[in-house]
């Protein structure tokens, strides 16, 4: 099997799965090392394929999903409430990022799709081993959120606004965060 054929199979495996697929599992299925999978994923990403790294493996972004970036501001104590609100309204939180005036955009994958994912994330934060990325910019941060349709994103946006979590975009902030 050529590298191109293997990468097509890799995409198909991810497309057929509703859950993250581990690199080890992909390596076994495709009869290659995990390092080859890491390289293949990097090549696919470089060619525009939206593959996300989750704590339990790789996910392929379905192109028919709608997405929106929300700029938010809230306290550390309100993180779980914010994430739960988004997930309960049908959103999937791809990432968290900040726009730092010196460092630029600093981004971290989250891939939160459920309350269980939220619990896992919160346990990591509460353990004290890590702190929230939002705290490097006085609480201001962004989430890329996916949903089945624009109407779901509208409901999420309205709920974040009503709760007081949405923040205004400033003139110095870049408009196209994906291009960063």
C-alpha positions in Angstrom: 0.0 0.0 0.0 1.3 3.4 -0.9 1.4 6.3 1.5 -1.4 8.0 -0.4 -3.6 4.9 -0.2 -2.8 4.6 3.5 -3.8 8.2 4.2 -7.1 7.7 2.3 -7.8 4.7 4.5 -6.9 6.7 7.6 -9.4 9.4 6.6 -12.0 6.7 6.0 -11.5 5.1 9.4 -11.8 8.5 11.1 -14.9 9.4 9.0 -16.6 6.1 10.0 -16.0 6.7 13.7 -18.1 8.8 15.9 -15.5 8.7 18.7 -11.8 9.5 18.7 -9.5 6.8 17.3 -6.2 6.3 19.0 -2.9 6.5 17.1 -2.1 3.0 18.3 -5.4 1.7 17.0 -4.8 3.4 13.6 -1.3 2.0 13.5 -2.6 -1.5 14.0 -5.4 -1.2 11.5 -3.0 0.2 8.8 0.0 -2.1 9.7 2.4 0.8 10.4 4.1 2.4 13.4 2.4 5.1 15.5 5.1 7.5 14.3 3.9 6.9 10.7 0.4 7.8 11.8 1.6 11.0 13.4 3.4 11.9 10.1 0.4 11.0 8.0 -1.9 13.2 10.2 0.6 16.1 9.9 0.6 15.7 6.1 -3.2 15.5 5.9 -3.5 18.6 8.1 -1.0 20.5 5.9 -3.2 19.6 2.9 -6.3 21.1 4.6 -7.9 18.1 6.2 -9.3 19.0 9.6 -8.1 16.3 12.0 -8.2 17.2 15.7 -6.1 15.6 18.4 -8.2 14.6 21.4 -7.0 13.1 24.6 -8.3 9.7 23.4 -7.2 9.9 19.8 -7.9 11.6 16.5 -11.2 13.1 15.2 -12.2 14.1 11.7 -14.2 17.3 11.5 -17.4 16.7 9.5 -17.6 19.4 6.8 -21.4 19.8 7.1 -21.1 21.2 10.7 -21.4 24.9 11.3 -18.8 26.6 13.4 -18.4 29.9 15.1 -15.7 31.6 17.3 -16.9 33.1 20.6 -14.9 35.6 22.6 -15.8 35.1 26.2 -14.9 36.4 29.7 -15.8 34.9 33.0 -14.3 33.8 36.3 -12.4 30.6 37.0 -15.4 29.4 39.0 -17.7 29.8 36.0 -15.6 27.7 33.5 -17.6 24.5 34.1 -20.9 26.5 33.7 -19.8 28.0 30.4 -18.6 24.6 29.0 -21.8 22.8 30.2 -24.0 25.5 28.6 -22.3 25.1 25.2 -22.5 21.3 25.3 -26.0 21.1 26.6 -27.1 23.3 23.7 -25.6 21.0 21.1 -22.1 22.6 20.8 -18.8 20.9 20.5 -15.9 22.9 21.8 -12.9 22.4 19.5 -10.4 24.6 21.3 -9.6 27.5 23.6 -7.3 30.3 22.5 -6.1 33.7 23.6 -4.9 36.7 21.7 -1.8 37.9 23.5 -0.4 41.3 22.4 3.2 39.9 22.5 2.8 36.2 21.7 -0.1 36.5 19.3 -2.6 33.7 19.2 -1.9 30.9 21.7 -4.2 27.9 21.1 -4.9 24.6 22.8 -7.2 21.7 21.6 -10.1 20.8 23.9 -12.4 18.6 21.8 -15.1 18.7 24.5 -18.3 17.0 23.3 -20.0 15.9 26.5 -20.4 16.5 30.2 -18.0 13.6 30.7 -15.3 15.4 28.7 -16.0 18.5 30.8 -15.5 16.5 34.0 -12.2 15.1 32.7 -11.0 18.6 31.8 -12.1 20.1 35.1 -10.3 17.3 37.1 -7.1 18.2 35.2 -7.5 21.9 36.2 -8.5 21.2 39.8 -5.6 18.8 40.3 -3.4 21.9 40.3 -1.0 20.6 37.7 -2.3 23.1 35.1 -3.9 26.4 35.0 -6.5 28.0 32.7 -5.1 29.5 29.5 -7.6 32.4 29.8 -5.6 33.7 32.8 -2.7 34.9 30.7 -5.0 37.6 29.2 -7.0 38.7 32.3 -9.7 36.1 31.6 -10.5 37.0 27.9 -10.4 33.9 25.7 -12.0 32.4 22.6 -13.6 29.0 21.8 -14.2 27.6 18.4 -17.5 25.8 18.7 -19.1 23.4 16.2 -22.8 22.5 16.0 -25.1 20.7 13.6 -26.4 24.0 12.2 -26.2 27.8 12.4 -29.5 27.9 14.4 -27.8 25.9 17.2 -24.9 28.3 17.2 -27.4 31.2 17.4 -29.0 29.7 20.5 -25.5 29.1 22.1 -24.5 32.7 21.3 -27.7 34.1 22.8 -27.3 32.0 25.9 -23.7 33.1 26.4 -24.8 36.7 25.9 -27.7 36.4 28.3 -25.4 34.9 31.0 -22.9 37.8 30.5 -20.1 35.6 29.2 -19.7 37.1 25.7 -17.0 39.8 25.3 -16.7 42.5 22.7 -14.0 42.2 20.0 -11.4 45.0 20.3 -10.0 46.9 17.3 -6.5 45.5 17.8 -7.7 41.8 17.7 -7.3 39.9 14.4 -10.5 39.2 12.6 -9.5 35.9 11.0 -8.4 33.7 14.0 -8.1 30.6 11.9 -5.5 32.2 9.7 -3.2 32.7 12.7 
